[in-house]
Amino acid sequence: MPVNAPLADLPDVTLPLGELVPPFQRHYFTGPDDIRFFKSRCYTFGRSVQYMPLVRAFLDTCAAERGTDYRYLFTLLGSELANNALTHTRSGQPYGHYTLKCERRDNGLRLTCRDQGSKHTDQKDQPNRFEHLTTHASRLTGDAESGRGLAMIDSLATNWGDNGFTGTRQVWFFLAYDLSGSSWNSLL
């Protein structure tokens, strides 16, 4: 049977998300109860949106030592990166996955989402075309049809960017602990 052959219909089951996490990485998801010093944390998530509670637990735990506003904003922006990977890249297709990597810096947290590349790129002809993501503040309006997520990241993160490779995109944002460079405080 080929490796990518479709699976036979399997029954739906309810499984606690924690059962999917290896024991040596469970502290990545436990929040302030078991926060451990880290310089970098990395976890790979599957293609299902049903993993989003696990994604949010990972993000909230990475920022667990910070205040409520910071944790909320970091989790919101990180969830947007994860959702973009699922919606706009091959990471959301069968056998897809994406990786979130959080790096602790002296003055804030940097989160990188590495996905499996654009759904719209012909991998045989142009496996790794170079094209940076762009956004505009005008996309934050309610009637914008796309681009609101990156516009939100542009507005609320201290800074952000991407590696520019459509075949293996890495989108990142940095959020300063004092929320400098973010429009968050002006929204309150």
HELIX and SHEET records of a PDB file:
HELIX    1   1 LEU A   17  LEU A   20  5                                   4    
HELIX    2   2 PRO A   23  TYR A   28  5                                   6    
HELIX    3   3 GLY A   31  ASP A   34  5                                   4    
HELIX    4   4 VAL A   49  TYR A   51  5                                   3    
HELIX    5   5 MET A   52  CYS A   62  1                                  11    
HELIX    6   6 THR A   68  HIS A   88  1                                  21    
HELIX    7   7 ARG A   90  GLY A   92  5                                   3    
HELIX    8   8 ALA A  137  LEU A  140  5                                   4    
HELIX    9   9 ARG A  148  LEU A  156  1                                   9    
HELIX   10  10 TRP A  184  LEU A  187  1                                   4    
SHEET    1   A 5 SER A  40  GLY A  46  0                                        
SHEET    2   A 5 HIS A  97  ARG A 104 -1                                        
SHEET    3   A 5 GLY A 108  ARG A 114 -1                                        
SHEET    4   A 5 GLN A 170  ALA A 176 -1                                        
SHEET    5   A 5 ASN A 159  ASP A 162 -1                                        
END                                                                             
